[in-house]
Amino acid sequence: MAEPILRERRVLTPVQLNTLARELLEGAFAQVWVEGEISNFARPASGHLYFTLKDEHAQVRCAMFRMKASAVRFTPRNGMKVLVRGKLTLYEARGEFQLVLEH
């Protein structure tokens, strides 16, 4: 009778887990296009854009940093339907995934 293979238990810290998850997400979703409705839009003094992109069933947080945001040729508003391109990543400090937008 074969003995079961014993695997050493690996205990991770939250930052280690989030780093591994971020690496997996970024590797699997290098660039994605997503269409949805803007909600919770914010443009702080930093010049970055933050909002939630949603449909009838789900939502995802989005961030567009100042350099890319300065190229946006319209004023984003809550309720607008938009098509965005970005990279799926995980904000490790909060353990939340988000789209970092390029376009």
Backbone as XML, in Angstrom:
<?xml version="1.0"?>
<chain id="A" units="angstrom">
  <residue number="1" name="MET">
    <atom name="N" x="0.852" y="-1.171" z="0.000"/>
    <atom name="CA" x="0.000" y="0.000" z="0.000"/>
    <atom name="C" x="0.898" y="1.234" z="0.000"/>
  </residue>
  <residue number="2" name="ALA">
    <atom name="N" x="0.634" y="2.154" z="-0.910"/>
    <atom name="CA" x="1.432" y="3.369" z="-1.024"/>
    <atom name="C" x="1.088" y="4.328" z="0.100"/>
  </residue>
  <residue number="3" name="GLU">
    <atom name="N" x="2.127" y="4.989" z="0.624"/>
    <atom name="CA" x="1.897" y="5.976" z="1.677"/>
    <atom name="C" x="1.462" y="7.297" z="1.046"/>
  </residue>
  <residue number="4" name="PRO">
    <atom name="N" x="0.565" y="8.012" z="1.708"/>
    <atom name="CA" x="0.142" y="9.304" z="1.157"/>
    <atom name="C" x="1.316" y="10.272" z="1.111"/>
  </residue>
  <residue number="5" name="ILE">
    <atom name="N" x="1.315" y="11.097" z="0.091"/>
    <atom name="CA" x="2.357" y="12.109" z="-0.032"/>
    <atom name="C" x="2.042" y="13.229" z="0.946"/>
  </residue>
  <residue number="6" name="LEU">
    <atom name="N" x="2.992" y="13.498" z="1.826"/>
    <atom name="CA" x="2.813" y="14.568" z="2.791"/>
    <atom name="C" x="3.420" y="15.837" z="2.232"/>
  </residue>
  <residue number="7" name="ARG">
    <atom name="N" x="2.650" y="16.880" z="2.223"/>
    <atom name="CA" x="3.143" y="18.163" z="1.757"/>
    <atom name="C" x="3.300" y="19.094" z="2.937"/>
  </residue>
  <residue number="8" name="GLU">
    <atom name="N" x="4.382" y="19.818" z="2.897"/>
    <atom name="CA" x="4.624" y="20.777" z="3.966"/>
    <atom name="C" x="3.624" y="21.911" z="3.841"/>
  </residue>
  <residue number="9" name="ARG">
    <atom name="N" x="3.026" y="22.268" z="4.954"/>
    <atom name="CA" x="2.058" y="23.362" z="4.965"/>
    <atom name="C" x="2.818" y="24.673" z="4.870"/>
  </residue>
  <residue number="10" name="ARG">
    <atom name="N" x="2.421" y="25.507" z="3.923"/>
    <atom name="CA" x="3.044" y="26.815" z="3.765"/>
    <atom name="C" x="2.086" y="27.858" z="4.312"/>
  </residue>
  <residue number="11" name="VAL">
    <atom name="N" x="2.522" y="28.552" z="5.317"/>
    <atom name="CA" x="1.706" y="29.596" z="5.923"/>
    <atom name="C" x="2.175" y="30.942" z="5.368"/>
  </residue>
  <residue number="12" name="LEU">
    <atom name="N" x="1.229" y="31.702" z="4.825"/>
    <atom name="CA" x="1.533" y="32.995" z="4.209"/>
    <atom name="C" x="1.069" y="34.140" z="5.088"/>
  </residue>
  <residue number="13" name="THR">
    <atom name="N" x="1.739" y="35.249" z="4.971"/>
    <atom name="CA" x="1.240" y="36.483" z="5.576"/>
    <atom name="C" x="0.272" y="37.120" z="4.579"/>
  </residue>
  <residue number="14" name="PRO">
    <atom name="N" x="-0.558" y="38.064" z="5.018"/>
    <atom name="CA" x="-1.456" y="38.724" z="4.064"/>
    <atom name="C" x="-0.709" y="39.366" z="2.893"/>
  </residue>
  <residue number="15" name="VAL">
    <atom name="N" x="0.418" y="40.002" z="3.153"/>
    <atom name="CA" x="1.143" y="40.642" z="2.045"/>
    <atom name="C" x="1.694" y="39.597" z="1.074"/>
  </residue>
  <residue number="16" name="GLN">
    <atom name="N" x="2.145" y="38.465" z="1.570"/>
    <atom name="CA" x="2.632" y="37.409" z="0.676"/>
    <atom name="C" x="1.503" y="36.862" z="-0.184"/>
  </residue>
  <residue number="17" name="LEU">
    <atom name="N" x="0.353" y="36.620" z="0.429"/>
    <atom name="CA" x="-0.801" y="36.136" z="-0.312"/>
    <atom name="C" x="-1.222" y="37.136" z="-1.377"/>
  </residue>
  <residue number="18" name="ASN">
    <atom name="N" x="-1.305" y="38.413" z="-1.012"/>
    <atom name="CA" x="-1.726" y="39.440" z="-1.963"/>
    <atom name="C" x="-0.705" y="39.619" z="-3.084"/>
  </residue>
  <residue number="19" name="THR">
    <atom name="N" x="0.564" y="39.493" z="-2.775"/>
    <atom name="CA" x="1.588" y="39.591" z="-3.817"/>
    <atom name="C" x="1.446" y="38.444" z="-4.816"/>
  </residue>
  <residue number="20" name="LEU">
    <atom name="N" x="1.254" y="37.236" z="-4.327"/>
    <atom name="CA" x="1.053" y="36.087" z="-5.220"/>
    <atom name="C" x="-0.202" y="36.263" z="-6.073"/>
  </residue>
  <residue number="21" name="ALA">
    <atom name="N" x="-1.279" y="36.729" z="-5.457"/>
    <atom name="CA" x="-2.530" y="36.942" z="-6.193"/>
    <atom name="C" x="-2.353" y="38.020" z="-7.264"/>
  </residue>
  <residue number="22" name="ARG">
    <atom name="N" x="-1.641" y="39.108" z="-6.931"/>
    <atom name="CA" x="-1.395" y="40.171" z="-7.912"/>
    <atom name="C" x="-0.600" y="39.636" z="-9.094"/>
  </residue>
  <residue number="23" name="GLU">
    <atom name="N" x="0.419" y="38.861" z="-8.828"/>
    <atom name="CA" x="1.238" y="38.298" z="-9.899"/>
    <atom name="C" x="0.412" y="37.396" z="-10.810"/>
  </residue>
  <residue number="24" name="LEU">
    <atom name="N" x="-0.471" y="36.600" z="-10.230"/>
    <atom name="CA" x="-1.346" y="35.735" z="-11.040"/>
    <atom name="C" x="-2.306" y="36.556" z="-11.899"/>
  </residue>
  <residue number="25" name="LEU">
    <atom name="N" x="-2.940" y="37.558" z="-11.288"/>
    <atom name="CA" x="-3.882" y="38.399" z="-12.041"/>
    <atom name="C" x="-3.192" y="39.122" z="-13.189"/>
  </residue>
  <residue number="26" name="GLU">
    <atom name="N" x="-2.056" y="39.733" z="-12.896"/>
    <atom name="CA" x="-1.360" y="40.495" z="-13.925"/>
    <atom name="C" x="-0.855" y="39.599" z="-15.044"/>
  </residue>
  <residue number="27" name="GLY">
    <atom name="N" x="-0.488" y="38.369" z="-14.725"/>
    <atom name="CA" x="-0.039" y="37.433" z="-15.750"/>
    <atom name="C" x="-1.173" y="36.938" z="-16.635"/>
  </residue>
  <residue number="28" name="ALA">
    <atom name="N" x="-2.345" y="36.791" z="-16.066"/>
    <atom name="CA" x="-3.485" y="36.257" z="-16.810"/>
    <atom name="C" x="-4.264" y="37.328" z="-17.563"/>
  </residue>
  <residue number="29" name="PHE">
    <atom name="N" x="-4.194" y="38.582" z="-17.104"/>
    <atom name="CA" x="-4.976" y="39.659" z="-17.706"/>
    <atom name="C" x="-4.075" y="40.843" z="-18.031"/>
  </residue>
  <residue number="30" name="ALA">
    <atom name="N" x="-3.147" y="40.644" z="-18.939"/>
    <atom name="CA" x="-2.200" y="41.705" z="-19.270"/>
    <atom name="C" x="-2.911" y="42.944" z="-19.814"/>
  </residue>
  <residue number="31" name="GLN">
    <atom name="N" x="-3.936" y="42.751" z="-20.608"/>
    <atom name="CA" x="-4.715" y="43.871" z="-21.141"/>
    <atom name="C" x="-6.142" y="43.395" z="-21.386"/>
  </residue>
  <residue number="32" name="VAL">
    <atom name="N" x="-7.104" y="44.137" z="-20.885"/>
    <atom name="CA" x="-8.511" y="43.786" z="-21.090"/>
    <atom name="C" x="-9.307" y="45.026" z="-21.480"/>
  </residue>
  <residue number="33" name="TRP">
    <atom name="N" x="-10.347" y="44.818" z="-22.243"/>
    <atom name="CA" x="-11.334" y="45.855" z="-22.565"/>
    <atom name="C" x="-12.582" y="45.536" z="-21.759"/>
  </residue>
  <residue number="34" name="VAL">
    <atom name="N" x="-13.157" y="46.544" z="-21.120"/>
    <atom name="CA" x="-14.360" y="46.356" z="-20.315"/>
    <atom name="C" x="-15.307" y="47.507" z="-20.601"/>
  </residue>
  <residue number="35" name="GLU">
    <atom name="N" x="-16.590" y="47.186" z="-20.758"/>
    <atom name="CA" x="-17.610" y="48.203" z="-20.995"/>
    <atom name="C" x="-18.583" y="48.190" z="-19.823"/>
  </residue>
  <residue number="36" name="GLY">
    <atom name="N" x="-18.923" y="49.369" z="-19.343"/>
    <atom name="CA" x="-19.864" y="49.458" z="-18.239"/>
    <atom name="C" x="-20.212" y="50.892" z="-17.926"/>
  </residue>
  <residue number="37" name="GLU">
    <atom name="N" x="-20.932" y="51.068" z="-16.845"/>
    <atom name="CA" x="-21.415" y="52.386" z="-16.413"/>
    <atom name="C" x="-20.564" y="52.906" z="-15.262"/>
  </residue>
  <residue number="38" name="ILE">
    <atom name="N" x="-20.184" y="54.168" z="-15.353"/>
    <atom name="CA" x="-19.390" y="54.812" z="-14.302"/>
    <atom name="C" x="-20.276" y="55.110" z="-13.095"/>
  </residue>
  <residue number="39" name="SER">
    <atom name="N" x="-19.763" y="54.795" z="-11.909"/>
    <atom name="CA" x="-20.400" y="55.228" z="-10.665"/>
    <atom name="C" x="-19.302" y="55.555" z="-9.659"/>
  </residue>
  <residue number="40" name="ASN">
    <atom name="N" x="-19.648" y="56.284" z="-8.631"/>
    <atom name="CA" x="-18.711" y="56.688" z="-7.576"/>
    <atom name="C" x="-17.473" y="57.404" z="-8.126"/>
  </residue>
  <residue number="41" name="PHE">
    <atom name="N" x="-17.673" y="58.230" z="-9.133"/>
    <atom name="CA" x="-16.560" y="58.924" z="-9.781"/>
    <atom name="C" x="-15.915" y="59.943" z="-8.842"/>
  </residue>
  <residue number="42" name="ALA">
    <atom name="N" x="-14.575" y="59.965" z="-8.838"/>
    <atom name="CA" x="-13.835" y="60.952" z="-8.039"/>
    <atom name="C" x="-12.581" y="61.366" z="-8.802"/>
  </residue>
  <residue number="43" name="ARG">
    <atom name="N" x="-12.283" y="62.672" z="-8.746"/>
    <atom name="CA" x="-11.034" y="63.205" z="-9.308"/>
    <atom name="C" x="-10.399" y="64.068" z="-8.220"/>
  </residue>
  <residue number="44" name="PRO">
    <atom name="N" x="-9.546" y="63.473" z="-7.384"/>
    <atom name="CA" x="-8.900" y="64.247" z="-6.312"/>
    <atom name="C" x="-7.859" y="65.215" z="-6.886"/>
  </residue>
  <residue number="45" name="ALA">
    <atom name="N" x="-7.287" y="66.024" z="-6.017"/>
    <atom name="CA" x="-6.303" y="67.030" z="-6.425"/>
    <atom name="C" x="-5.083" y="66.411" z="-7.106"/>
  </residue>
  <residue number="46" name="SER">
    <atom name="N" x="-4.828" y="65.149" z="-6.879"/>
    <atom name="CA" x="-3.688" y="64.459" z="-7.500"/>
    <atom name="C" x="-3.811" y="64.395" z="-9.018"/>
  </residue>
  <residue number="47" name="GLY">
    <atom name="N" x="-5.053" y="64.529" z="-9.533"/>
    <atom name="CA" x="-5.282" y="64.416" z="-10.971"/>
    <atom name="C" x="-5.625" y="63.011" z="-11.424"/>
  </residue>
  <residue number="48" name="HIS">
    <atom name="N" x="-5.555" y="62.044" z="-10.511"/>
    <atom name="CA" x="-5.945" y="60.676" z="-10.845"/>
    <atom name="C" x="-7.467" y="60.601" z="-10.954"/>
  </residue>
  <residue number="49" name="LEU">
    <atom name="N" x="-7.967" y="59.590" z="-11.660"/>
    <atom name="CA" x="-9.402" y="59.324" z="-11.733"/>
    <atom name="C" x="-9.682" y="58.003" z="-11.030"/>
  </residue>
  <residue number="50" name="TYR">
    <atom name="N" x="-10.709" y="57.999" z="-10.209"/>
    <atom name="CA" x="-11.137" y="56.776" z="-9.529"/>
    <atom name="C" x="-12.634" y="56.631" z="-9.716"/>
  </residue>
  <residue number="51" name="PHE">
    <atom name="N" x="-13.069" y="55.428" z="-10.050"/>
    <atom name="CA" x="-14.502" y="55.170" z="-10.163"/>
    <atom name="C" x="-14.762" y="53.678" z="-10.158"/>
  </residue>
  <residue number="52" name="THR">
    <atom name="N" x="-16.029" y="53.345" z="-10.084"/>
    <atom name="CA" x="-16.469" y="51.968" z="-10.192"/>
    <atom name="C" x="-17.102" y="51.812" z="-11.560"/>
  </residue>
  <residue number="53" name="LEU">
    <atom name="N" x="-16.804" y="50.721" z="-12.235"/>
    <atom name="CA" x="-17.438" y="50.396" z="-13.503"/>
    <atom name="C" x="-18.384" y="49.242" z="-13.223"/>
  </residue>
  <residue number="54" name="LYS">
    <atom name="N" x="-19.657" y="49.415" z="-13.591"/>
    <atom name="CA" x="-20.640" y="48.394" z="-13.213"/>
    <atom name="C" x="-21.554" y="48.039" z="-14.370"/>
  </residue>
  <residue number="55" name="ASP">
    <atom name="N" x="-22.200" y="46.889" z="-14.218"/>
    <atom name="CA" x="-23.307" y="46.490" z="-15.075"/>
    <atom name="C" x="-24.436" y="46.052" z="-14.142"/>
  </residue>
  <residue number="56" name="GLU">
    <atom name="N" x="-25.405" y="45.348" z="-14.664"/>
    <atom name="CA" x="-26.552" y="44.968" z="-13.821"/>
    <atom name="C" x="-26.204" y="43.939" z="-12.750"/>
  </residue>
  <residue number="57" name="HIS">
    <atom name="N" x="-25.082" y="43.239" z="-12.921"/>
    <atom name="CA" x="-24.783" y="42.117" z="-12.038"/>
    <atom name="C" x="-23.502" y="42.235" z="-11.219"/>
  </residue>
  <residue number="58" name="ALA">
    <atom name="N" x="-22.599" y="43.139" z="-11.593"/>
    <atom name="CA" x="-21.311" y="43.183" z="-10.895"/>
    <atom name="C" x="-20.659" y="44.552" z="-11.067"/>
  </residue>
  <residue number="59" name="GLN">
    <atom name="N" x="-19.547" y="44.731" z="-10.369"/>
    <atom name="CA" x="-18.802" y="45.984" z="-10.461"/>
    <atom name="C" x="-17.318" y="45.706" z="-10.258"/>
  </residue>
  <residue number="60" name="VAL">
    <atom name="N" x="-16.489" y="46.637" z="-10.752"/>
    <atom name="CA" x="-15.050" y="46.551" z="-10.566"/>
    <atom name="C" x="-14.517" y="47.961" z="-10.351"/>
  </residue>
  <residue number="61" name="ARG">
    <atom name="N" x="-13.577" y="48.095" z="-9.427"/>
    <atom name="CA" x="-12.960" y="49.397" z="-9.173"/>
    <atom name="C" x="-11.965" y="49.702" z="-10.287"/>
  </residue>
  <residue number="62" name="CYS">
    <atom name="N" x="-11.873" y="50.983" z="-10.619"/>
    <atom name="CA" x="-10.960" y="51.437" z="-11.658"/>
    <atom name="C" x="-10.149" y="52.625" z="-11.165"/>
  </residue>
  <residue number="63" name="ALA">
    <atom name="N" x="-8.914" y="52.685" z="-11.647"/>
    <atom name="CA" x="-8.043" y="53.828" z="-11.368"/>
    <atom name="C" x="-7.364" y="54.210" z="-12.672"/>
  </residue>
  <residue number="64" name="MET">
    <atom name="N" x="-7.294" y="55.516" z="-12.932"/>
    <atom name="CA" x="-6.538" y="56.022" z="-14.074"/>
    <atom name="C" x="-5.629" y="57.106" z="-13.533"/>
  </residue>
  <residue number="65" name="PHE">
    <atom name="N" x="-4.339" y="56.890" z="-13.672"/>
    <atom name="CA" x="-3.386" y="57.812" z="-13.082"/>
    <atom name="C" x="-3.211" y="59.059" z="-13.937"/>
  </residue>
  <residue number="66" name="ARG">
    <atom name="N" x="-2.729" y="60.103" z="-13.313"/>
    <atom name="CA" x="-2.720" y="61.462" z="-13.857"/>
    <atom name="C" x="-2.243" y="61.558" z="-15.306"/>
  </residue>
  <residue number="67" name="MET">
    <atom name="N" x="-1.136" y="60.923" z="-15.646"/>
    <atom name="CA" x="-0.595" y="61.040" z="-17.010"/>
    <atom name="C" x="-1.593" y="60.538" z="-18.050"/>
  </residue>
  <residue number="68" name="LYS">
    <atom name="N" x="-2.224" y="59.422" z="-17.790"/>
    <atom name="CA" x="-3.229" y="58.882" z="-18.720"/>
    <atom name="C" x="-4.511" y="59.691" z="-18.635"/>
  </residue>
  <residue number="69" name="ALA">
    <atom name="N" x="-4.889" y="60.113" z="-17.430"/>
    <atom name="CA" x="-6.136" y="60.870" z="-17.243"/>
    <atom name="C" x="-6.091" y="62.204" z="-17.975"/>
  </residue>
  <residue number="70" name="SER">
    <atom name="N" x="-4.915" y="62.797" z="-18.099"/>
    <atom name="CA" x="-4.811" y="64.091" z="-18.779"/>
    <atom name="C" x="-5.124" y="63.984" z="-20.269"/>
  </residue>
  <residue number="71" name="ALA">
    <atom name="N" x="-5.085" y="62.784" z="-20.828"/>
    <atom name="CA" x="-5.386" y="62.586" z="-22.248"/>
    <atom name="C" x="-6.870" y="62.321" z="-22.515"/>
  </residue>
  <residue number="72" name="VAL">
    <atom name="N" x="-7.673" y="62.170" z="-21.468"/>
    <atom name="CA" x="-9.113" y="61.916" z="-21.649"/>
    <atom name="C" x="-9.756" y="63.176" z="-22.203"/>
  </residue>
  <residue number="73" name="ARG">
    <atom name="N" x="-10.475" y="63.043" z="-23.301"/>
    <atom name="CA" x="-11.026" y="64.199" z="-24.016"/>
    <atom name="C" x="-12.477" y="64.505" z="-23.680"/>
  </residue>
  <residue number="74" name="PHE">
    <atom name="N" x="-12.961" y="63.993" z="-22.594"/>
    <atom name="CA" x="-14.314" y="64.307" z="-22.129"/>
    <atom name="C" x="-14.296" y="64.323" z="-20.615"/>
  </residue>
  <residue number="75" name="THR">
    <atom name="N" x="-15.354" y="64.838" z="-20.031"/>
    <atom name="CA" x="-15.454" y="64.877" z="-18.577"/>
    <atom name="C" x="-16.271" y="63.679" z="-18.116"/>
  </residue>
  <residue number="76" name="PRO">
    <atom name="N" x="-15.629" y="62.688" z="-17.507"/>
    <atom name="CA" x="-16.370" y="61.518" z="-17.029"/>
    <atom name="C" x="-17.390" y="61.918" z="-15.963"/>
  </residue>
  <residue number="77" name="ARG">
    <atom name="N" x="-18.532" y="61.269" z="-16.001"/>
    <atom name="CA" x="-19.607" y="61.530" z="-15.032"/>
    <atom name="C" x="-20.277" y="60.227" z="-14.631"/>
  </residue>
  <residue number="78" name="ASN">
    <atom name="N" x="-20.835" y="60.215" z="-13.439"/>
    <atom name="CA" x="-21.622" y="59.064" z="-13.004"/>
    <atom name="C" x="-22.756" y="58.834" z="-13.993"/>
  </residue>
  <residue number="79" name="GLY">
    <atom name="N" x="-22.993" y="57.568" z="-14.302"/>
    <atom name="CA" x="-24.072" y="57.202" z="-15.218"/>
    <atom name="C" x="-23.633" y="57.049" z="-16.663"/>
  </residue>
  <residue number="80" name="MET">
    <atom name="N" x="-22.452" y="57.542" z="-17.024"/>
    <atom name="CA" x="-21.947" y="57.403" z="-18.397"/>
    <atom name="C" x="-21.583" y="55.954" z="-18.679"/>
  </residue>
  <residue number="81" name="LYS">
    <atom name="N" x="-21.906" y="55.504" z="-19.883"/>
    <atom name="CA" x="-21.461" y="54.189" z="-20.330"/>
    <atom name="C" x="-20.155" y="54.400" z="-21.084"/>
  </residue>
  <residue number="82" name="VAL">
    <atom name="N" x="-19.108" y="53.659" z="-20.703"/>
    <atom name="CA" x="-17.789" y="53.828" z="-21.300"/>
    <atom name="C" x="-17.174" y="52.471" z="-21.639"/>
  </residue>
  <residue number="83" name="LEU">
    <atom name="N" x="-16.229" y="52.513" z="-22.554"/>
    <atom name="CA" x="-15.410" y="51.367" z="-22.908"/>
    <atom name="C" x="-13.991" y="51.724" z="-22.507"/>
  </residue>
  <residue number="84" name="VAL">
    <atom name="N" x="-13.382" y="50.905" z="-21.665"/>
    <atom name="CA" x="-12.049" y="51.200" z="-21.148"/>
    <atom name="C" x="-11.098" y="50.045" z="-21.457"/>
  </residue>
  <residue number="85" name="ARG">
    <atom name="N" x="-9.809" y="50.382" z="-21.496"/>
    <atom name="CA" x="-8.771" y="49.366" z="-21.645"/>
    <atom name="C" x="-7.814" y="49.519" z="-20.476"/>
  </residue>
  <residue number="86" name="GLY">
    <atom name="N" x="-7.450" y="48.392" z="-19.897"/>
    <atom name="CA" x="-6.528" y="48.472" z="-18.777"/>
    <atom name="C" x="-5.944" y="47.131" z="-18.406"/>
  </residue>
  <residue number="87" name="LYS">
    <atom name="N" x="-5.240" y="47.167" z="-17.305"/>
    <atom name="CA" x="-4.559" y="45.995" z="-16.777"/>
    <atom name="C" x="-5.205" y="45.636" z="-15.445"/>
  </residue>
  <residue number="88" name="LEU">
    <atom name="N" x="-5.564" y="44.395" z="-15.297"/>
    <atom name="CA" x="-6.147" y="43.942" z="-14.036"/>
    <atom name="C" x="-5.013" y="43.710" z="-13.047"/>
  </residue>
  <residue number="89" name="THR">
    <atom name="N" x="-5.159" y="44.278" z="-11.867"/>
    <atom name="CA" x="-4.132" y="44.122" z="-10.843"/>
    <atom name="C" x="-4.803" y="44.022" z="-9.483"/>
  </residue>
  <residue number="90" name="LEU">
    <atom name="N" x="-4.000" y="43.855" z="-8.473"/>
    <atom name="CA" x="-4.508" y="43.779" z="-7.119"/>
    <atom name="C" x="-3.814" y="44.852" z="-6.299"/>
  </residue>
  <residue number="91" name="TYR">
    <atom name="N" x="-4.606" y="45.703" z="-5.662"/>
    <atom name="CA" x="-4.063" y="46.706" z="-4.759"/>
    <atom name="C" x="-3.757" y="45.979" z="-3.458"/>
  </residue>
  <residue number="92" name="GLU">
    <atom name="N" x="-2.489" y="45.675" z="-3.272"/>
    <atom name="CA" x="-2.083" y="44.780" z="-2.189"/>
    <atom name="C" x="-2.423" y="45.286" z="-0.793"/>
  </residue>
  <residue number="93" name="ALA">
    <atom name="N" x="-2.362" y="46.585" z="-0.581"/>
    <atom name="CA" x="-2.608" y="47.126" z="0.762"/>
    <atom name="C" x="-4.014" y="46.815" z="1.262"/>
  </residue>
  <residue number="94" name="ARG">
    <atom name="N" x="-4.979" y="46.753" z="0.335"/>
    <atom name="CA" x="-6.360" y="46.464" z="0.735"/>
    <atom name="C" x="-6.834" y="45.092" z="0.293"/>
  </residue>
  <residue number="95" name="GLY">
    <atom name="N" x="-6.055" y="44.405" z="-0.513"/>
    <atom name="CA" x="-6.468" y="43.086" z="-0.990"/>
    <atom name="C" x="-7.638" y="43.161" z="-1.950"/>
  </residue>
  <residue number="96" name="GLU">
    <atom name="N" x="-7.713" y="44.244" z="-2.727"/>
    <atom name="CA" x="-8.818" y="44.433" z="-3.675"/>
    <atom name="C" x="-8.270" y="44.494" z="-5.093"/>
  </residue>
  <residue number="97" name="PHE">
    <atom name="N" x="-8.940" y="43.750" z="-6.001"/>
    <atom name="CA" x="-8.456" y="43.874" z="-7.364"/>
    <atom name="C" x="-9.125" y="45.057" z="-8.038"/>
  </residue>
  <residue number="98" name="GLN">
    <atom name="N" x="-8.418" y="45.591" z="-9.039"/>
    <atom name="CA" x="-8.898" y="46.770" z="-9.744"/>
    <atom name="C" x="-8.332" y="46.795" z="-11.150"/>
  </residue>
  <residue number="99" name="LEU">
    <atom name="N" x="-8.954" y="47.583" z="-11.997"/>
    <atom name="CA" x="-8.426" y="47.856" z="-13.326"/>
    <atom name="C" x="-7.630" y="49.139" z="-13.267"/>
  </residue>
  <residue number="100" name="VAL">
    <atom name="N" x="-6.398" y="49.097" z="-13.711"/>
    <atom name="CA" x="-5.604" y="50.314" z="-13.864"/>
    <atom name="C" x="-5.702" y="50.655" z="-15.348"/>
  </residue>
  <residue number="101" name="LEU">
    <atom name="N" x="-6.363" y="51.781" z="-15.618"/>
    <atom name="CA" x="-6.736" y="52.105" z="-16.993"/>
    <atom name="C" x="-5.650" y="52.838" z="-17.753"/>
  </residue>
  <residue number="102" name="GLU">
    <atom name="N" x="-5.574" y="52.481" z="-19.034"/>
    <atom name="CA" x="-4.656" y="53.127" z="-19.963"/>
    <atom name="C" x="-5.411" y="53.965" z="-20.977"/>
  </residue>
  <residue number="103" name="HIS">
    <atom name="N" x="-6.656" y="53.540" z="-21.289"/>
    <atom name="CA" x="-7.429" y="54.193" z="-22.350"/>
    <atom name="C" x="-8.912" y="54.139" z="-22.014"/>
  </residue>
</chain>
